[in-house]
Amino acid sequence: MALLNMNDYYTPLISLISHAIEAGFVPESNRNFIREAQDPDELLEKIGLGKAAE
């Protein structure tokens, strides 16, 4: 899942997921499914579609 977290829009969701992991409801490995950035170019890099991937 790729989240473009502009203006911290997805910060509450990211916090909820972190809390669920810390509480043991969700496996720690699931954290790897989330890529988050506030900059579109940075997010594209994180998911392998940015300039470095070319």
N, CA, C and O atoms as a GROMACS GRO file, in nm:
protein
  216
    1MET      N    1   0.085  -0.114   0.000
    1MET     CA    2   0.000   0.000   0.000
    1MET      C    3   0.092   0.122   0.000
    1MET      O    4   0.183   0.131   0.081
    2ALA      N    5   0.067   0.214  -0.089
    2ALA     CA    6   0.145   0.338  -0.097
    2ALA      C    7   0.056   0.454  -0.054
    2ALA      O    8  -0.052   0.476  -0.110
    3LEU      N    9   0.102   0.528   0.045
    3LEU     CA   10   0.024   0.640   0.097
    3LEU      C   11   0.098   0.771   0.074
    3LEU      O   12   0.209   0.790   0.124
    4LEU      N   13   0.038   0.860  -0.003
    4LEU     CA   14   0.093   0.993  -0.020
    4LEU      C   15   0.038   1.077   0.095
    4LEU      O   16  -0.075   1.126   0.090
    5ASN      N   17   0.119   1.092   0.197
    5ASN     CA   18   0.076   1.149   0.325
    5ASN      C   19   0.093   1.302   0.328
    5ASN      O   20   0.155   1.356   0.419
    6MET      N   21   0.038   1.368   0.229
    6MET     CA   22   0.047   1.513   0.223
    6MET      C   23  -0.034   1.575   0.336
    6MET      O   24  -0.146   1.533   0.366
    7ASN      N   25   0.024   1.676   0.398
    7ASN     CA   26  -0.040   1.746   0.511
    7ASN      C   27  -0.079   1.650   0.623
    7ASN      O   28  -0.174   1.676   0.698
    8ASP      N   29  -0.006   1.540   0.635
    8ASP     CA   30  -0.028   1.439   0.740
    8ASP      C   31  -0.168   1.378   0.736
    8ASP      O   32  -0.222   1.336   0.839
    9TYR      N   33  -0.227   1.373   0.618
    9TYR     CA   34  -0.363   1.320   0.604
    9TYR      C   35  -0.374   1.176   0.655
    9TYR      O   36  -0.471   1.141   0.722
   10TYR      N   37  -0.275   1.094   0.624
   10TYR     CA   38  -0.280   0.952   0.663
   10TYR      C   39  -0.210   0.922   0.794
   10TYR      O   40  -0.203   0.805   0.833
   11THR      N   41  -0.158   1.022   0.863
   11THR     CA   42  -0.088   0.999   0.989
   11THR      C   43  -0.174   0.924   1.092
   11THR      O   44  -0.123   0.833   1.157
   12PRO      N   45  -0.303   0.958   1.108
   12PRO     CA   46  -0.384   0.879   1.203
   12PRO      C   47  -0.395   0.731   1.164
   12PRO      O   48  -0.393   0.644   1.251
   13LEU      N   49  -0.405   0.703   1.036
   13LEU     CA   50  -0.412   0.563   0.991
   13LEU      C   51  -0.280   0.492   1.019
   13LEU      O   52  -0.280   0.378   1.065
   14ILE      N   53  -0.169   0.557   0.990
   14ILE     CA   54  -0.038   0.499   1.016
   14ILE      C   55  -0.019   0.474   1.165
   14ILE      O   56   0.036   0.371   1.205
   15SER      N   57  -0.065   0.566   1.247
   15SER     CA   58  -0.056   0.549   1.394
   15SER      C   59  -0.142   0.431   1.439
   15SER      O   60  -0.101   0.354   1.526
   16LEU      N   61  -0.260   0.418   1.382
   16LEU     CA   62  -0.349   0.306   1.417
   16LEU      C   63  -0.284   0.172   1.382
   16LEU      O   64  -0.289   0.077   1.460
   17ILE      N   65  -0.224   0.166   1.265
   17ILE     CA   66  -0.157   0.042   1.224
   17ILE      C   67  -0.040   0.012   1.317
   17ILE      O   68  -0.021  -0.103   1.358
   18SER      N   69   0.038   0.114   1.351
   18SER     CA   70   0.150   0.094   1.443
   18SER      C   71   0.101   0.047   1.579
   18SER      O   72   0.162  -0.041   1.640
   19HIS      N   73  -0.008   0.105   1.627
   19HIS     CA   74  -0.064   0.064   1.756
   19HIS      C   75  -0.111  -0.082   1.751
   19HIS      O   76  -0.088  -0.158   1.845
   20ALA      N   77  -0.175  -0.120   1.641
   20ALA     CA   78  -0.222  -0.259   1.627
   20ALA      C   79  -0.105  -0.356   1.627
   20ALA      O   80  -0.115  -0.466   1.683
   21ILE      N   81   0.006  -0.317   1.566
   21ILE     CA   82   0.125  -0.402   1.565
   21ILE      C   83   0.183  -0.412   1.705
   21ILE      O   84   0.214  -0.521   1.752
   22GLU      N   85   0.196  -0.298   1.772
   22GLU     CA   86   0.253  -0.296   1.908
   22GLU      C   87   0.167  -0.373   2.007
   22GLU      O   88   0.219  -0.431   2.102
   23ALA      N   89   0.036  -0.373   1.985
   23ALA     CA   90  -0.055  -0.444   2.075
   23ALA      C   91  -0.062  -0.594   2.044
   23ALA      O   92  -0.123  -0.670   2.119
   24GLY      N   93   0.001  -0.635   1.934
   24GLY     CA   94   0.004  -0.776   1.900
   24GLY      C   95  -0.113  -0.825   1.816
   24GLY      O   96  -0.128  -0.946   1.796
   25PHE      N   97  -0.196  -0.734   1.768
   25PHE     CA   98  -0.310  -0.774   1.685
   25PHE      C   99  -0.271  -0.797   1.540
   25PHE      O  100  -0.339  -0.869   1.466
   26VAL      N  101  -0.161  -0.737   1.500
   26VAL     CA  102  -0.114  -0.746   1.362
   26VAL      C  103   0.035  -0.783   1.367
   26VAL      O  104   0.109  -0.726   1.447
   27PRO      N  105   0.078  -0.876   1.285
   27PRO     CA  106   0.221  -0.914   1.285
   27PRO      C  107   0.310  -0.798   1.243
   27PRO      O  108   0.274  -0.719   1.156
   28GLU      N  109   0.427  -0.788   1.304
   28GLU     CA  110   0.525  -0.685   1.271
   28GLU      C  111   0.559  -0.685   1.122
   28GLU      O  112   0.584  -0.580   1.064
   29SER      N  113   0.561  -0.802   1.062
   29SER     CA  114   0.596  -0.814   0.920
   29SER      C  115   0.499  -0.738   0.830
   29SER      O  116   0.536  -0.701   0.718
   30ASN      N  117   0.378  -0.714   0.876
   30ASN     CA  118   0.281  -0.642   0.794
   30ASN      C  119   0.318  -0.496   0.775
   30ASN      O  120   0.268  -0.431   0.683
   31ARG      N  121   0.405  -0.444   0.862
   31ARG     CA  122   0.449  -0.305   0.846
   31ARG      C  123   0.518  -0.284   0.711
   31ARG      O  124   0.516  -0.175   0.656
   32ASN      N  125   0.578  -0.391   0.660
   32ASN     CA  126   0.649  -0.382   0.532
   32ASN      C  127   0.557  -0.362   0.412
   32ASN      O  128   0.604  -0.329   0.303
   33PHE      N  129   0.428  -0.382   0.431
   33PHE     CA  130   0.333  -0.364   0.321
   33PHE      C  131   0.301  -0.218   0.295
   33PHE      O  132   0.238  -0.185   0.194
   34ILE      N  133   0.343  -0.130   0.384
   34ILE     CA  134   0.306   0.012   0.374
   34ILE      C  135   0.428   0.094   0.335
   34ILE      O  136   0.533   0.086   0.398
   35ARG      N  137   0.411   0.173   0.232
   35ARG     CA  138   0.511   0.271   0.193
   35ARG      C  139   0.444   0.408   0.208
   35ARG      O  140   0.332   0.428   0.162
   36GLU      N  141   0.514   0.499   0.274
   36GLU     CA  142   0.455   0.629   0.304
   36GLU      C  143   0.557   0.738   0.281
   36GLU      O  144   0.675   0.723   0.314
   37ALA      N  145   0.511   0.849   0.223
   37ALA     CA  146   0.597   0.966   0.204
   37ALA      C  147   0.508   1.088   0.186
   37ALA      O  148   0.391   1.077   0.148
   38GLN      N  149   0.565   1.205   0.216
   38GLN     CA  150   0.490   1.329   0.197
   38GLN      C  151   0.518   1.392   0.062
   38GLN      O  152   0.449   1.485   0.020
   39ASP      N  153   0.618   1.342  -0.007
   39ASP     CA  154   0.657   1.394  -0.138
   39ASP      C  155   0.628   1.289  -0.245
   39ASP      O  156   0.669   1.174  -0.230
   40PRO      N  157   0.559   1.326  -0.353
   40PRO     CA  158   0.526   1.227  -0.457
   40PRO      C  159   0.649   1.157  -0.516
   40PRO      O  160   0.647   1.036  -0.537
   41ASP      N  161   0.756   1.233  -0.543
   41ASP     CA  162   0.875   1.171  -0.600
   41ASP      C  163   0.938   1.070  -0.504
   41ASP      O  164   0.984   0.964  -0.546
   42GLU      N  165   0.940   1.103  -0.376
   42GLU     CA  166   0.994   1.012  -0.275
   42GLU      C  167   0.910   0.884  -0.268
   42GLU      O  168   0.965   0.775  -0.257
   43LEU      N  169   0.780   0.898  -0.275
   43LEU     CA  170   0.692   0.781  -0.271
   43LEU      C  171   0.715   0.692  -0.393
   43LEU      O  172   0.720   0.570  -0.381
   44LEU      N  173   0.730   0.753  -0.509
   44LEU     CA  174   0.758   0.675  -0.629
   44LEU      C  175   0.889   0.599  -0.617
   44LEU      O  176   0.899   0.485  -0.661
   45GLU      N  177   0.990   0.662  -0.557
   45GLU     CA  178   1.116   0.594  -0.531
   45GLU      C  179   1.095   0.474  -0.440
   45GLU      O  180   1.151   0.367  -0.464
   46LYS      N  181   1.015   0.492  -0.336
   46LYS     CA  182   0.994   0.385  -0.237
   46LYS      C  183   0.922   0.264  -0.297
   46LYS      O  184   0.941   0.152  -0.251
   47ILE      N  185   0.839   0.288  -0.399
   47ILE     CA  186   0.768   0.175  -0.459
   47ILE      C  187   0.833   0.128  -0.588
   47ILE      O  188   0.777   0.046  -0.661
   48GLY      N  189   0.951   0.181  -0.617
   48GLY     CA  190   1.028   0.133  -0.732
   48GLY      C  191   0.989   0.191  -0.865
   48GLY      O  192   1.020   0.133  -0.969
   49LEU      N  193   0.922   0.306  -0.865
   49LEU     CA  194   0.881   0.367  -0.991
   49LEU      C  195   0.943   0.504  -1.013
   49LEU      O  196   0.906   0.576  -1.106
   50GLY      N  197   1.038   0.541  -0.929
   50GLY     CA  198   1.099   0.672  -0.938
   50GLY      C  199   1.214   0.677  -1.037
   50GLY      O  200   1.239   0.580  -1.108
   51LYS      N  201   1.282   0.789  -1.040
   51LYS     CA  202   1.391   0.812  -1.134
   51LYS      C  203   1.503   0.709  -1.119
   51LYS      O  204   1.565   0.670  -1.218
   52ALA      N  205   1.530   0.666  -0.996
   52ALA     CA  206   1.638   0.568  -0.974
   52ALA      C  207   1.605   0.434  -1.040
   52ALA      O  208   1.696   0.357  -1.070
   53ALA      N  209   1.476   0.404  -1.062
   53ALA     CA  210   1.434   0.278  -1.120
   53ALA      C  211   1.453   0.276  -1.272
   53ALA      O  212   1.450   0.170  -1.333
   54GLU      N  213   1.472   0.392  -1.331
   54GLU     CA  214   1.482   0.400  -1.477
   54GLU      C  215   1.611   0.347  -1.530
   54GLU      O  216   1.633   0.348  -1.651
   0.00000   0.00000   0.00000
